[in-house]
Amino acid sequence: MNISDFDGTIPEYRPEIFLAGRLEGWGILERVTGGLQQRFTVQAQGRFDGAELVFTETWTFDDGHVDTLNWRIRPVGDGRYVGSEDRLDGQAEGERAGSAFHWRYSRDVPQKGGASTRLNFSDWFYRIDARVTMAKGTAGRLGLPFATAHVLYRRLDDWTRT
């Protein structure tokens, strides 16, 4: 799949607009071989100052462990984005077209019990309507995926922007 496959689709997904506000989410992690690995909820808050989106999301997993990501995401032109987060290896890179956004990064992910694992992520976001975005992300190492996340995000605040 290529981001250009979404040229002209609506509603348009722009992270700096959709993620600016309060959001909640729900999702599952699925093993690459199939089957439920974990369930989780997400609470998120973002603010765009015209140049940079500051976005915090807290993932609470069904085993009780919590992971908070503190993103700083900047549009850099031509539908491209770069981002930083405390646990990233390098920077995140993304691109958008129409109703989709593709976000790629490597991150040291905390696990239950205090250990952490460096994973490579490829996340696809699809805007459904004014309040809802669905995401499908793969996580893996050494080019081999071993989990897929399916996430539904819903905006909580008044949605007046397109």
C-alpha positions in Angstrom: 0.0 0.0 0.0 1.3 3.5 -0.8 0.1 6.8 0.7 -0.7 8.0 -2.9 -3.4 5.4 -3.0 -5.4 7.8 -0.8 -5.1 10.9 -2.9 -8.4 12.7 -3.2 -10.2 10.6 -0.5 -12.2 12.4 2.1 -12.5 13.4 4.8 -8.9 14.6 4.8 -6.7 13.5 7.7 -4.3 16.1 9.0 -2.7 15.0 12.3 -2.2 18.6 13.4 -5.9 19.2 13.3 -7.5 15.8 14.2 -5.1 15.2 17.2 -5.4 18.8 18.5 -8.0 18.3 21.3 -9.1 15.5 23.7 -9.4 12.0 22.4 -10.1 8.6 23.8 -9.4 5.2 22.2 -9.8 1.5 22.4 -7.9 -1.3 20.8 -6.4 -4.7 20.7 -3.0 -6.2 20.0 -3.2 -9.2 17.8 -0.4 -11.8 17.5 1.1 -12.2 14.0 -0.1 -15.8 14.1 -3.6 -14.6 15.0 -5.4 -14.4 18.3 -5.8 -11.7 20.9 -2.6 -10.7 22.7 -3.9 -7.7 24.8 -6.6 -5.2 25.0 -6.1 -1.5 25.9 -7.6 1.9 26.2 -6.1 5.3 25.2 -6.5 8.8 26.7 -5.0 11.5 24.7 -4.6 15.3 24.5 -3.1 17.4 21.8 -2.4 21.1 21.0 -1.2 22.6 17.7 0.5 26.0 18.0 0.7 26.6 14.2 4.1 25.0 13.9 4.2 22.0 16.1 1.7 19.5 17.5 2.3 18.5 21.1 0.4 15.3 21.6 0.3 13.1 24.7 -1.3 9.6 24.7 -1.5 7.2 27.6 -2.1 3.6 26.8 -3.5 1.4 29.6 -3.3 -2.3 29.0 -5.5 -5.0 30.4 -2.6 -6.4 32.4 -2.3 -3.1 34.3 0.8 -1.7 32.6 0.8 1.8 31.3 2.8 3.5 28.5 2.7 7.3 28.0 4.0 8.8 24.8 4.8 12.5 24.6 5.0 13.4 20.9 6.2 16.5 19.2 5.1 16.4 15.5 5.9 19.0 12.8 4.5 19.3 9.3 7.5 19.9 7.0 5.7 20.5 3.7 4.3 18.4 0.9 2.2 16.2 3.2 5.3 15.1 5.2 5.9 15.1 9.0 8.7 14.5 11.4 8.3 13.8 15.1 10.2 13.2 18.3 9.3 11.3 21.5 11.5 10.6 24.5 11.9 6.9 23.8 12.5 7.1 20.0 15.6 5.8 18.2 16.1 8.8 15.8 12.9 10.6 14.6 9.6 9.5 13.4 8.6 10.2 9.8 5.2 10.4 8.3 3.2 11.3 5.2 -0.4 12.0 4.5 -2.7 12.0 1.5 -6.5 12.3 1.5 -8.0 10.4 4.4 -4.8 8.5 5.4 -1.6 9.1 7.4 1.4 6.7 7.5 3.7 7.1 10.5 7.0 5.1 11.0 9.4 5.0 13.9 11.5 2.9 16.2 10.9 3.1 19.9 12.1 1.5 23.1 8.7 0.2 24.5 8.3 -0.3 28.2 7.0 -3.7 29.2 5.2 -4.9 32.4 7.8 -5.5 35.1 10.1 -2.7 34.0 11.9 -4.3 31.0 11.8 -2.6 27.6 12.0 -3.8 24.0 13.1 -1.8 20.9 10.4 -2.2 18.2 9.9 -0.8 14.7 6.4 0.6 14.0 4.5 1.2 10.8 1.1 2.8 11.7 -1.6 3.6 9.2 -4.4 6.1 10.3 -7.7 6.3 8.4 -10.1 9.1 9.1 -13.7 7.8 9.1 -15.6 11.0 9.9 -15.3 14.3 11.9 -14.9 12.5 15.2 -13.4 9.0 14.4 -10.1 7.7 13.2 -9.1 4.0 12.9 -5.5 2.9 13.0 -3.7 -0.3 12.2 -0.1 -0.6 13.3 2.5 -3.3 13.0 5.3 -3.7 15.5 8.4 -5.9 14.9 12.1 -6.3 15.0 14.7 -7.0 12.3 12.1 -6.6 9.6 9.8 -9.3 11.1 6.4 -8.2 12.4 5.1 -9.9 15.5 2.1 -7.9 16.6 -0.7 -5.8 15.0 -2.6 -3.1 16.8 -6.1 -2.2 15.8 -7.1 1.2 17.4 -10.2 3.3 17.3 -9.8 7.0 18.3 -12.7 9.3 19.0 -12.6 13.0 19.6 -14.2 14.2 22.8 -14.3 17.9 22.4 -16.5 20.0 20.1 -15.5 19.4 16.5 -15.8 22.4 14.4 -12.8 22.1 12.1 -12.6 19.9 9.0 
